[in-house]
Amino acid sequence: MVSRDDRVLHILKILNKHPRISVKRLIELTGESVSTMRRDLIVLEQSGKVKRTFGMVSLLENTNIEFASPFRYRTHVEEKKVICRLLARRVIKDNQALFIDPSTTTAYLPNYLSERQNVKVITDNLQFAIAANQMTNLNLFLTGGSLRPNSNSLLGNHTIQDIAMFRPQLAIVSCSTLDNTGAYIADMDQADVKIAMMKSARESILVADHTKFQSVNSDYIRLASFPAWSKIVTDRAPKDQFLKHMAALGVKVIYPGSK
């Protein structure tokens, strides 16, 4: 039986290609029943992702809603893997200590760290910790904190206190959206953890797939302004204007084919 998260993800993938589509056509493309489609569209509408009008469904741009971690983990998977591969090859070095933030992008990173030696990782990311559990080349420190349902991460004051005990070389953090003014997120608890990691680390690295680059930004919590991060790692080349702006600020943008 297909889970609701998988059905909703399929609908969103269709809407990414066809931002306005009839409910009838959606049913044809997904194979869902009328009643199941109605329930799934209600979930998407209540989350602020779509709007339903007169038998049509429209994908809404620039929402500031955070989906649950299991849902986000299965979106843009190939893009996340590209980013993690670049991190392992071009950013993370042997014998380094680093913060890994509570993001679904960095949850894929352990798969690409097998050739790195003596890497110390401090994280509140449970997905990362589970994936890294069998890797003898990594020394893993898991923070304390409160486990919020469907977040797969530890959050809260205890998490912040534990982070403050460390001073690693790198903090690798993600965002919901970014533009020339900085990087943004829509979850205050997640933002507090990311900001604490950046404050304690010697250097901060921002990871973001190409879908997060937006000229009009509606996420309302700013993690920081550029050049708070020395590097941005993404899965494809951003627009020239953005690259020039980052170059002027001294921020290196790493993507496949970049120098």
N, C-alpha and C positions, 0 to 999 in steps of 0.2 A: 504493500500500500504506500503510495506517494505521500510524504508528509506535507503539511501546509507550507512550511518554509520552502521546500523544493518547488511546490506549485507556484508560490508567489515569486520566487526567483525566476522561474520560467516566464511568467507574465511580464516581469520587469525587463527581461532580456528582449522579449518581443517589442515592448514599448520603447526600448532604446533604439530599435530600428524603425519603428512606426509610432512616433509620439502621439498620434491621434488615430484611433482605430475603433471600429464598432465592436460591441460586446459579442455580437453574433460571430464575427470573424475571429475574435479571441477564442471563443468556444471551439471553433473549427480547428484552430492552430494548436490548441492545448489538449483537445479531447476531453475536457472537463464537462460535467453535467451543468445544466443551467443553475441549479441550486448551489453547487460547489463554487462555480464562478462568481455567483452573487456574493457568497460569504468571503471569498478571497479578495474581491474588489472592495468590499466594506473594510476589510483589514487595511488594505493599501490606502483607501481614502481617509480612514481615521488616522493613519500614520503620516498623512500629508504628502504622500507620493503621487497620488493620482486624483483626478476629478472626474466624476461621472455626470453626463448630461445627455438626456434624450437618447438613450441607447448607445452612446459613445463613451469612450474612455480616453482621457488625455493625461499624458505624463507631465507632472509639474516640475519645473526647473527650480534649482536653488533653494531646496528645502533645508531646514536645519534640524531634521529628525535623525536620531541615532538608532539604527536597527540593532537588534540583539546580536551578540557576538557570533553565535552559530550561523546566523544568516549572512553576516558580513564575511565570515571565513570562506564561504563558498562563492563569493562574488569576485570577479576580476582575478581569478586564481593564477592564470598565466602571467598577468602583469606583476602580481606579487612575487612570483617565482623569479622573474627577470630581475626585479629589484634585489631580492635576497642573494641571487647569484653575483650581482655587481658588488653588493656589500662584502661578501666573502672574498671576492677576488681583488677588489680595489680599495677597500676601506679598512677592514678588520685585519690586524696583524697578529703574529704569534706573540704570546706573553702579555697581551693587553688585558685590561679589565674594562668592562663596559656595562652600562645600563641598557636593558631592553625594555621598552615601554609596553603597556597593556594594549597592543594593537594586533589585529588579525594578519597584517602584513608581516610583521616580525615573527609571527608564529610559525612561518614556513622556513625560517632561517637555519635551524639546526641541520636540515638536510644538506646544507651547502658548507658546513663548517668542519667536515670530516678531516680536511687537510691542515687545518689550523691546530697549533699546539699550545697547550697551557693557557687557554683563554678563560678568564674569570668573568662570569656573567651574574649580574645582580638584576633580578626581575620580579615583577608581580604578575607576570603573564603565565597563567596555568597551562595554556596550550603549548607555549614554548617549553616550559619545564617538563611536561610529559614527553614531548618529542625528544628532548635532550637528555632524558633520564639514563639512557643506555650508552651515552657517549663519554668514553673515558678521557678524551682530550679536553673536555670542558669541566671547569669547577663551577658549580651552580649554587648561588645563594638566593633563596626564595624569601621575599619579604613577608612580614605579617600583614594583618589587615582584615577587613570584612569582605566576605564573598557575596557579591550582589548577584541575584538570580540572572542567568543568561549573559553574564559579562565575561566569564572565564578569566577574571582578574581580581586581585586583592586590592581593596581601596580603603581610603579613610586615614585618620590621624596616625594610626600605628604604621601604616605603609609609609607615610611621609617621614615619620621619626626614623624608621629603619633606613630609608634612602639617605638621610642626613649623616649616617654613620660612615658612608663611603665617599671616596674621591677618585673615581675611575678616569681613565683616559677619555672615554667616549660615552655619550648618551645618544642612543638611537631612538628617535621618536617619530611618530606619524601624526597626521592631521586629517580633518574631514575635508577641508578646502584650503586653497592658498591663492594669493594674488600678489601683486607688487608690494602691497602694504604689510604682508605677513602671513602667518599660518593660523588657521582657525579650527575650532571644534565646537560641538553643541552639548557636551556633557561636562559639567563642572567638576565632578569627582575625578574623571579621567584627566581633565586639564590640570588639576592640582598635582597629580602624580607626575605628569610629563614636565611641568614647570619645575617641580622639585628635583627631578633627575637632571634637567638642564642646569639648574643652579649649582648642583654638587659636582658635576662632571667638568673636566678640563676643556672639553670640546664637544659640541653638539652637532649631530647629523640629522637632517630631515629626510624622511622617506615618504613619497607620495606618487601614486600612479597617475597617468595622464588625465584621468577623469576628474581629478581633484583640482586641476588648474582652472580657475574660473575668473572671468573679468568682472562679474557682478557677484559679490559674496554675501550670503545671508546667514552664515554661521556666526554666532554672536559673541563667542568667547575667543579672544585673541591670545594664543600661546605666547607669541612674541613677534616683534617686527624684525625684518632683515636689517643687518646681517647677524642675527643671533645664532644662526647656523653657519658653520664654515662650508658645509657641502649640502647639496640636495641630490638625492638619488631617485631616479625615476625610470620608467620603462620605455620612454620614447622622447625624442627631442621636443622641448617646449617651443613656443613661438619665439622668433628672433628678438622681438621687443623685450620679452621676459629675460632671455639669455643676456642681452646687452645690459639690462638693468642690474642683473645679478653680478655680471662682470665688473660693472662700475662700483658695486658694493664690496667686491672681493669675495663673493660667494661662488664656489665652484659647483657647476651642475654636471652630474655624472649620469650618462644614459648610454645605451648600446651604440658604439661607434664614436663616442666622444673621446677626446684626448685626455 
